[in-house]
Structure formats: C-alpha cells, structure tokens
Amino acid sequence: MGAFRLTALFHEVYIVCDVGTPFAQDELATRSDGPHRPALHDAYLRHVRETGAPFVVVSGSHAHRLEQAASAVDAMLSERPRLAA
C-alpha cells in the first residue's frame, strides 16, 4: 500500500475563514488561539494560491459565512459538466 499524501489532493473549491473569525476550541483541545493564528492563515492562503484551485475567504457572522460558502459551492456546482442520466 502506497503512502497517502495530503499534498496530492485537489479540491474543487477551498473555503477559508477570515483570520478575524471567532476562534472555537475543538473537542480534543489540539488547537489554540494566539499570535500564531495570522501566520497560519497566511500559510493557508499561500497554499491555496499555489494549488491554483478556486477559493473564497468568508467573513462576517456565522450566517454570513455560511451564505458565502454555500454561494461558492453553488457556483462551483453550476460550472461542472452535467452527466447524462
């Protein structure tokens, strides 16, 4: 079995939360909020730009971020070729 490489994955559209999005701790407490957060955000944006994949940065309230993300997915799906049934 070959090694699984995350870098080999390609996503149809990346959705990146703005660095100002409120931080929420995960159940395992594996992440932390702090001064490293803007640097990580910049690294995520650098990565997605390097892939050449479409992306959107969502910001605002939870409802507004969800609306922006749904719009990005809808736009991506509307551009896909339809398969004959």
SULWO-V428957 format. One record per residue. N is the residue number from 1. SS is DSSP state (A for helix, B for strand, O for the rest). Layout:
BEGIN
n | ss
N | SS
N | SS
END
This chain:
BEGIN
n | ss
1 | O
2 | O
3 | O
4 | O
5 | O
6 | A
7 | A
8 | A
9 | O
10 | O
11 | O
12 | O
13 | B
14 | B
15 | B
16 | B
17 | B
18 | O
19 | O
20 | O
21 | O
22 | O
23 | O
24 | O
25 | O
26 | O
27 | O
28 | O
29 | O
30 | O
31 | O
32 | O
33 | O
34 | O
35 | O
36 | O
37 | A
38 | A
39 | A
40 | A
41 | A
42 | A
43 | A
44 | A
45 | A
46 | A
47 | A
48 | A
49 | A
50 | A
51 | A
52 | O
53 | O
54 | B
55 | B
56 | B
57 | B
58 | B
59 | O
60 | O
61 | O
62 | A
63 | A
64 | A
65 | A
66 | A
67 | A
68 | A
69 | A
70 | A
71 | A
72 | A
73 | A
74 | A
75 | A
76 | A
77 | A
78 | A
79 | A
80 | O
81 | O
82 | O
83 | O
84 | O
85 | O
END
